[in-house]
């Protein structure tokens, strides 16, 4: 059973993340990329929306066989 207090804690954390992402984007992304720097594909992100869409489709074609790094890249590309 998932306690309500636990669910509230998740929602509060989501609001904190959203707040910092909106009002302090430099600090948010500095901390985000300092933690996940090795998983970030800068070439893909800097290539434009067509390049990102192509990469997302490529990962989708892999399906469940995609490695964890590819799944993280897929999730990160959806964030931006």
C-alpha positions as CSV (number, residue, x, y, z in Angstrom):
1,X,0.0,0.0,0.0
2,X,1.3,3.5,-0.9
3,X,0.8,5.9,2.0
4,X,-0.7,9.3,1.3
5,X,2.1,11.0,3.1
6,X,4.6,9.4,0.7
7,X,2.6,10.6,-2.3
8,X,2.5,14.1,-0.9
9,X,6.3,14.0,-0.5
10,X,6.7,13.1,-4.1
11,X,4.4,16.0,-5.2
12,X,6.2,18.5,-3.0
13,X,9.6,17.4,-4.5
14,X,8.1,17.8,-8.0
15,X,7.0,21.3,-7.2
16,X,10.5,22.1,-5.8
17,X,12.1,20.8,-9.0
18,X,9.7,22.7,-11.2
19,X,10.3,25.9,-9.2
20,X,14.0,25.8,-9.6
21,X,13.8,24.8,-13.2
22,X,11.6,27.8,-14.0
23,X,13.1,30.5,-11.7
24,X,16.8,29.4,-11.4
25,X,17.4,27.5,-14.7
26,X,21.2,28.1,-14.7
27,X,21.6,26.6,-11.3
28,X,19.2,23.8,-12.0
29,X,20.9,22.7,-15.2
30,X,24.4,23.2,-13.7
31,X,23.5,20.7,-11.0
32,X,21.6,18.4,-13.4
33,X,24.5,18.1,-15.8
34,X,27.1,17.8,-13.1
35,X,25.4,14.7,-11.9
36,X,24.5,13.2,-15.4
37,X,27.3,14.6,-17.5
38,X,28.4,11.3,-18.9
39,X,24.9,10.4,-20.0
40,X,24.2,13.6,-21.8
41,X,24.7,13.6,-25.6
42,X,25.5,17.2,-26.5
43,X,25.9,16.5,-30.2
44,X,22.4,15.2,-30.4
45,X,20.9,18.1,-28.4
46,X,22.8,20.8,-30.4
47,X,21.8,19.2,-33.7
48,X,18.3,20.7,-33.6
49,X,14.8,19.3,-33.3
50,X,15.1,17.0,-36.3
51,X,18.3,15.4,-34.9
52,X,16.6,14.9,-31.5
53,X,13.4,13.4,-33.1
54,X,15.6,11.0,-35.1
55,X,17.4,9.9,-31.9
56,X,14.1,9.4,-30.1
57,X,12.8,7.2,-33.0
58,X,16.0,5.3,-33.0
59,X,15.7,4.5,-29.2
60,X,12.0,3.6,-29.7
61,X,13.0,1.1,-32.4
62,X,15.2,-0.7,-29.8
63,X,12.3,-1.1,-27.5
64,X,13.0,-3.1,-24.4
65,X,16.4,-4.1,-25.7
66,X,17.7,-0.5,-25.4
67,X,20.5,-0.2,-22.8
68,X,19.9,1.8,-19.7
69,X,22.0,4.8,-21.0
70,X,19.8,5.0,-24.1
71,X,16.7,5.0,-21.9
72,X,18.0,7.8,-19.8
73,X,18.8,9.8,-23.0
74,X,15.3,9.2,-24.2
75,X,13.9,10.5,-20.9
76,X,16.2,13.5,-20.9
77,X,15.3,14.5,-24.4
78,X,11.6,14.5,-23.4
79,X,12.4,16.9,-20.6
80,X,13.7,19.6,-22.9
